[in-house]
Amino acid sequence: MLDPLVLYAVGTSVGVFFGMHDVVIRGSRSNMDSRHMLLASLISGYPVVFLFSLVFWGFSAISIESIILYIIAGLVNFNVGRASLYVAIRTIGASGASIMLTLSIVIGIALGTGVGERVSPTQALGALLILIAAIMVAWRGEIKKDPRGIIAGLIASFGLALAIFLSRLGNINGGDPFAGALIAYTSSIAFEAFLLRNTEIRGIFSRNNTAVYLAGVLASLGQVARYVALVQLGASIVTPLQNIRPVVATTLTRVFYSRTAENPGLRGYIAAVVAFTGVFLMAI
């Protein structure tokens, strides 16, 4: 087992990597639509996932049930969730989209109660704070200018929550987390390439899309770091650590205003802190 401080650093890096991913996508000068952007990010991040799967999984045997669950989880997480997230980032910004994405924790708890898991008063309070943060984003004015961003954020949150739920089932039913990541990426790339078969896919390899490639690598590093931390520390510790994502995204998007043209303002910072506090309460 790795040193506890190293593991905590790995858990924290999840939120840092994903927060950076959100800001890089926001600052990208790419003219690709969300679907081509998704395919580009998955392809660029695939080698990272493949390498870590080779090291931590080693292609040992897993059950057919887990493979099916991982495939579905990948389609829901990436082809529905991440594609919608990119729409949200382009409309309500990296800060707003990352805050909206914390709703996935609330949705995940709701899915858990559907299979008999209990919700404590502290978790209920945490869920309320996350909802308040999401409302702060929705009422910041973007919902009036372009409601697509809020709707896309909600879809992304649901997709992420459902994907995590399905992945957990896959792990329980004879699977492996790193196998799940590789299978999810592989199935999602194949499905997205099929959807875009009649479009100019070669255009995603343009130099103008370098930022999207970088975002894909950052997202895959976040994905791998999440599984490493989860296996060693458990969900109750990793969940609040990885959900510094909105704080990171809100801070960086302001720092790189010249690229993102996004100023979250005081309301954005407060919403990010409220969301993080809610996630922390739901994890304890």
C-alpha positions as MATLAB code, in Angstrom:
seq = 'MLDPLVLYAVGTSVGVFFGMHDVVIRGSRSNMDSRHMLLASLISGYPVVFLFSLVFWGFSAISIESIILYIIAGLVNFNVGRASLYVAIRTIGASGASIMLTLSIVIGIALGTGVGERVSPTQALGALLILIAAIMVAWRGEIKKDPRGIIAGLIASFGLALAIFLSRLGNINGGDPFAGALIAYTSSIAFEAFLLRNTEIRGIFSRNNTAVYLAGVLASLGQVARYVALVQLGASIVTPLQNIRPVVATTLTRVFYSRTAENPGLRGYIAAVVAFTGVFLMAI';
ca = [
       0.000    0.000    0.000;
       1.201    3.507   -0.825;
       2.005    6.053    1.867;
      -1.248    7.626    3.208;
      -0.075   11.142    2.317;
       0.585   10.016   -1.247;
      -2.873    8.456   -1.441;
      -4.508   11.635   -0.149;
      -2.552   13.592   -2.746;
      -3.781   11.187   -5.441;
      -7.367   11.598   -4.221;
      -7.050   15.379   -4.294;
      -5.476   15.284   -7.752;
      -8.722   13.830   -9.121;
     -10.543   17.115   -8.552;
      -7.534   19.096   -9.763;
      -7.259   17.141  -13.017;
     -10.985   17.360  -13.759;
     -11.138   21.045  -12.791;
      -8.242   21.755  -15.161;
     -10.025   19.708  -17.829;
     -13.112   21.914  -17.538;
     -11.104   25.128  -17.819;
      -9.023   23.872  -20.763;
     -12.209   22.963  -22.641;
     -13.634   26.409  -21.867;
     -10.473   28.121  -23.119;
     -10.179   25.968  -26.234;
     -10.312   27.785  -29.558;
     -11.560   24.631  -31.268;
     -14.560   25.019  -33.558;
     -15.616   21.383  -33.149;
     -19.094   20.538  -31.922;
     -19.519   18.659  -28.653;
     -19.633   15.227  -30.298;
     -16.388   15.618  -32.251;
     -14.836   17.201  -29.166;
     -15.867   14.153  -27.139;
     -14.283   11.747  -29.628;
     -11.047   13.756  -29.692;
     -10.823   13.842  -25.890;
     -11.498   10.103  -25.571;
      -8.881    9.205  -28.177;
      -6.201   11.418  -26.606;
      -6.902   10.037  -23.131;
      -7.096    6.391  -24.203;
      -3.341    5.598  -23.972;
      -3.286    6.730  -20.325;
      -6.237    4.511  -19.418;
      -4.776    1.583  -21.369;
      -1.393    1.869  -19.636;
      -2.813    2.016  -16.117;
      -5.255   -0.808  -16.869;
      -2.320   -2.914  -18.013;
      -0.455   -2.197  -14.760;
      -3.301   -2.449  -12.229;
      -5.633   -4.937  -13.942;
      -3.319   -6.949  -16.165;
      -6.195   -8.238  -18.326;
      -7.164  -10.949  -15.852;
     -10.518  -12.680  -16.341;
     -13.701  -10.803  -15.421;
     -17.357  -11.801  -15.685;
     -19.583  -11.264  -18.723;
     -22.077   -9.419  -16.498;
     -19.456   -6.882  -15.475;
     -18.373   -6.335  -19.089;
     -21.958   -5.550  -20.119;
     -22.385   -3.175  -17.182;
     -19.100   -1.405  -17.984;
     -20.096   -0.963  -21.633;
     -23.413    0.613  -20.658;
     -21.674    2.748  -18.028;
     -19.242    4.041  -20.643;
     -21.987    4.984  -23.080;
     -23.927    6.778  -20.357;
     -20.892    8.489  -18.848;
     -19.180    9.655  -22.024;
     -21.573    9.606  -24.973;
     -24.351   11.166  -22.899;
     -22.664   12.729  -19.874;
     -19.398   14.192  -21.132;
     -20.889   15.316  -24.442;
     -23.550   17.206  -22.466;
     -20.883   18.587  -20.128;
     -19.096   20.141  -23.102;
     -22.311   21.876  -24.118;
     -22.689   23.163  -20.560;
     -19.090   24.406  -20.378;
     -19.506   26.362  -23.590;
     -22.730   27.998  -22.421;
     -22.636   28.480  -18.635;
     -18.852   28.231  -18.282;
     -16.380   25.872  -16.639;
     -17.262   27.105  -13.159;
     -21.018   26.751  -13.568;
     -20.766   23.376  -15.299;
     -18.477   21.911  -12.629;
     -20.807   23.122   -9.878;
     -23.810   21.637  -11.670;
     -21.932   18.353  -11.946;
     -21.868   17.961   -8.151;
     -25.576   17.178   -8.480;
     -24.401   13.743   -9.594;
     -23.639   13.012   -5.927;
     -27.248   13.762   -4.989;
     -28.560   11.680   -7.887;
     -26.209    8.856   -6.906;
     -27.561    8.860   -3.359;
     -31.100    8.769   -4.760;
     -30.194    5.757   -6.911;
     -28.666    4.115   -3.849;
     -31.841    4.555   -1.809;
     -33.682    2.801   -4.606;
     -31.716   -0.360   -3.829;
     -32.079   -0.077   -0.067;
     -29.222    2.222    0.979;
     -30.006    4.578    3.868;
     -29.551    8.348    3.873;
     -28.370    9.992    7.100;
     -29.461   13.482    8.244;
     -25.950   14.749    7.461;
     -26.182   13.412    3.917;
     -29.592   15.039    3.523;
     -28.110   18.389    4.608;
     -25.240   17.922    2.166;
     -27.689   17.214   -0.643;
     -29.589   20.390    0.221;
     -26.398   22.471    0.034;
     -25.529   21.009   -3.361;
     -29.018   21.848   -4.615;
     -28.604   25.401   -3.317;
     -25.284   25.710   -5.176;
     -26.909   24.468   -8.386;
     -29.751   26.976   -7.973;
     -27.206   29.763   -7.484;
     -25.682   28.821  -10.833;
     -29.065   28.553  -12.563;
     -30.227   31.924  -11.246;
     -27.002   33.702  -12.101;
     -28.614   34.764  -15.350;
     -27.469   32.049  -17.759;
     -30.775   30.187  -17.566;
     -32.514   33.225  -19.038;
     -29.893   33.790  -21.730;
     -29.453   30.160  -22.777;
     -31.264   27.433  -20.797;
     -29.460   24.757  -22.814;
     -26.465   25.075  -20.502;
     -28.466   24.285  -17.377;
     -30.305   21.425  -19.097;
     -27.015   20.039  -20.422;
     -25.505   20.301  -16.938;
     -28.400   18.331  -15.476;
     -28.055   15.650  -18.162;
     -24.305   15.442  -17.522;
     -24.921   15.063  -13.779;
     -27.441   12.280  -14.294;
     -25.157   10.531  -16.781;
     -22.216   10.604  -14.378;
     -24.316    9.388  -11.435;
     -25.825    6.521  -13.413;
     -22.428    5.546  -14.821;
     -20.900    5.400  -11.331;
     -23.852    3.315  -10.134;
     -23.490    0.874  -13.044;
     -19.723    0.669  -12.556;
     -20.237   -0.200   -8.895;
     -22.547   -3.019   -9.956;
     -19.907   -4.176  -12.414;
     -17.242   -4.209   -9.710;
     -19.510   -6.194   -7.403;
     -20.432   -8.700  -10.114;
     -16.971  -10.062  -10.845;
     -15.377   -7.002  -12.418;
     -12.381   -4.750  -11.847;
     -12.379   -0.907  -11.708;
      -9.492   -0.544  -14.147;
     -11.034   -3.070  -16.503;
     -14.200   -0.995  -16.283;
     -12.365    2.189  -17.249;
     -10.732    0.584  -20.293;
     -13.952   -1.096  -21.443;
     -15.904    2.138  -20.976;
     -13.399    4.134  -23.036;
     -13.191    1.491  -25.762;
     -16.949    1.098  -26.171;
     -17.520    4.853  -26.105;
     -14.897    5.555  -28.773;
     -16.371    2.844  -31.008;
     -19.919    4.125  -30.514;
     -18.982    7.769  -31.094;
     -16.998    6.904  -34.222;
     -20.045    5.023  -35.505;
     -22.307    8.019  -34.832;
     -19.928   10.339  -36.670;
     -19.134    7.949  -39.525;
     -20.727   10.250  -42.116;
     -18.872   13.352  -40.919;
     -15.331   14.610  -41.383;
     -13.721   12.760  -38.474;
     -10.197   13.504  -39.697;
     -10.814   17.138  -38.783;
     -10.435   16.319  -35.092;
      -6.691   15.865  -35.632;
      -6.170   19.534  -36.496;
      -3.610   21.594  -34.551;
      -6.455   23.919  -33.587;
      -7.757   21.148  -31.332;
      -4.595   20.748  -29.233;
      -6.364   22.064  -26.120;
      -9.048   19.388  -26.502;
      -6.362   16.682  -26.661;
      -4.824   18.085  -23.483;
      -8.243   18.099  -21.806;
      -8.705   14.449  -22.760;
      -5.396   13.499  -21.138;
      -6.284   15.472  -17.988;
      -9.667   13.731  -17.769;
      -8.104   10.284  -18.171;
      -5.522   11.084  -15.476;
      -8.390   12.126  -13.209;
     -10.229    8.909  -14.005;
      -7.225    6.727  -13.202;
      -6.347    8.677  -10.042;
      -9.933    8.235   -8.845;
      -9.743    4.446   -9.108;
      -6.314    4.258   -7.459;
      -7.567    6.363   -4.542;
     -10.894    4.539   -4.262;
      -9.247    1.131   -4.058;
      -6.888    2.270   -1.285;
      -8.896    4.864    0.681;
     -12.585    4.185    0.038;
     -15.417    6.354   -1.255;
     -16.068    8.236    2.007;
     -12.604    9.806    1.847;
     -12.142   10.138   -1.911;
     -15.535   11.728   -2.644;
     -14.880   15.052   -0.874;
     -11.261   15.125   -2.057;
     -12.156   14.692   -5.726;
     -14.978   17.194   -5.527;
     -12.723   20.176   -5.084;
     -13.336   20.227   -8.841;
     -15.716   23.235   -8.775;
     -13.319   25.192   -6.545;
     -10.406   24.475   -8.903;
     -12.440   25.263  -12.018;
     -13.859   28.474  -10.542;
     -10.405   29.698   -9.527;
      -8.590   28.773  -12.734;
     -11.264   30.102  -15.053;
     -10.818   33.524  -13.447;
      -7.016   33.301  -13.477;
      -7.079   32.533  -17.202;
      -9.806   35.033  -18.011;
      -7.992   36.101  -21.177;
      -8.612   32.596  -22.544;
     -11.903   31.666  -20.907;
     -13.632   35.085  -20.969;
     -15.332   33.896  -17.793;
     -15.553   35.737  -14.476;
     -17.507   33.662  -11.928;
     -17.777   36.616   -9.535;
     -18.510   36.389   -5.831;
     -21.659   34.323   -6.436;
     -19.630   31.757   -8.367;
     -17.037   31.375   -5.621;
     -19.719   31.083   -2.941;
     -21.593   28.470   -4.996;
     -18.376   26.461   -5.460;
     -17.639   26.466   -1.721;
     -21.266   25.616   -0.874;
     -21.171   22.695   -3.329;
     -17.895   21.395   -1.889;
     -19.271   21.659    1.661;
     -22.345   19.719    0.588;
     -20.224   16.967   -0.932;
     -18.124   16.777    2.239;
     -21.242   16.387    4.407;
     -22.580   13.655    2.146;
     -19.331   11.716    2.454;
     -18.991   11.695    6.260;
];
